[in-house]
Amino acid sequence: MLEECAPAPDGDFERILVGQSARTRQILRLIQKLGRSRWPVLLLGETGTGKEVVARSIHNVLGQGPFVTIDCSALVGPLMESELFGHVKGAFTNAVANKIGLIEAANGGTAFLDEIGELPLDLQAKLLRVLQENDKLEIIRVVGGG
C-alpha cells in the first residue's frame, strides 16, 4: 500500500495528509509544487475541509519563516487595520507602544488569511496590494505612520 504524505512542521514527512487515490496524489504533488514557489495561493472550501492543513503543508515544503494564521472573522471594529498592518505609539487611544501587524509578523514565511471575505472591501483592497507587491513589506503603512 502506497501512502503519500505532506511534510510536518519539523520537516519530516509525517502523516498530516495521507491518501492513495489518484486525486490525493494529485493534491500532494500540487502542494509540493506550490511549496517551492513564492506565489500567493487561494484555497477554497467549506468549513472543516482542511484548508489550513493544506496551507501548512504548502508552507512546510520549505519551512521558511513563521506560519501566521490570521482569522479575519475575528478582527472587529476600527482596530482591524492596526491588527493587520501594525501601528505606532500614540496613533490612537491606548496605542502605548509600537506594534507590528500580523502581515509583517509573517514576513519571510506564510500568512494564512482565514475567512478573508469577512473583511471590509477597503481592507481587502489593501491586502490585495500587499499580495501584488510580492513580499515588498515596505509598502505597508502602519496606522499613525508617515
N, C-alpha and C positions, 0 to 999 in steps of 0.2 A: 504494500500500500504506500503510495507516494503522498507525502504531506508537504505542502508549500507553506512557508512561514514568512512573516514580516519581521524585521528586526525589532527587538525590545529596546527600551531606553538605554540599557548598558551596552548596546551594540551587538549583543548576541542574538542569534536567530531563535528567539523564544516563540512559543506558540501563542502569539497575540491574534493573528488571523490564520486560521487553519482551514484547509479545504482541498478537495481533489477534483472538483468539477472543472470543466473547461472554462466556465465564466469566472470562477475563483482564481484559477491560474492566470487568466487574462488580467484580472484586477491586480493581482500581486505583481505581474510584470509591469503594469502601468504605475504602480506605487514605486517600484524600483526606478523606472524612467523619470518620473516626476521628482523623486527624491534626489536625483543627481542634477537637477536644474534649479534655477533661482526664479522660476516663473510663479506668479500668483495662481492658485488653484481654487476653483469653485466646486464645492461638494454639495450636492442637493440630495435631500431625502427626508422622510418623515422622522419625527422624534423617535429616538431609540434604534435607529437603523445602523448606527456605528460611524457616523461622520467624524466624530472626534478620534475614534480608534484609527480610522484611515488617515486622518490628518497627522496623528502622532507617528504612524507608521511611515508616512512620507518624510516627516521630519527626521526620523531615526535612521533613514538610509545613510545619511552622512553624519547625523547627530551634532551638527554645528550650532552653537549658541543655545539660548533658552527656548523653551516651548511655553508660550504665554497664552492661556485661554482667556478670552475676553467675552463675557456673557453680555451681549449688547442689550438684552431684555432687562438686565438688572441695573443698567445705567439710567438714572432718572433725573429729571429736572435740569436746572441750569448748570449743574456740575458735570454733565456728560462730556463736554469738550475738555474740561480740565482733567478728567479721568483718562481720556484717550490720549491727549496731547501734552498734558502737564500744565503747570502754572509757576509763576514766580511769586516770591514773597510779597504780600501786600496787594496782589491783583484783585482780591475781593475780601470781604469779611471772613475771618478765620483762616486766611491763607498766611499762616505764620512762618512758613518756610517754603523754599523752592521744592517742587515735586516733579519728578519725571513722570511722563504719561506711560500708559500701558503699551502703546505702539513703540515708543523709544526703548522700553524695557525689553522688548522682543528683538531689538537691533542685533543683527548677526544670526538670528535664529528664526523662529516661526511665531507669528501672531495668528491664532485661531480665533476668528471673529464669529462667534456663535449667535444665531438669531439676528443677523445684521439687518434684516428687513424691519426690525423693530425700532431702528434709529430714525430720527427725523431726516427728511431728504437733504437738508443743508449739511448735516453731519456726514451723511452717506457720500455727498459730493466731495467733501474734504478728504474722506478716506480714499475715494477713487483717485484723487490727485496724488496721494501718498503712494498708492499702488502704481500709478502711471510713471511716477518719478523713479521707481525701481531702486529701493534701498538708499535713496539720497535723503537722509533724515534732516539735512539742513533746511529742507522746505517746511518742516514742521514749525509752526509758530506757537509757542506756549502762551497760555492765557496770561495777559498782562505783560507779555514780552514785546520787544520792539520790532 
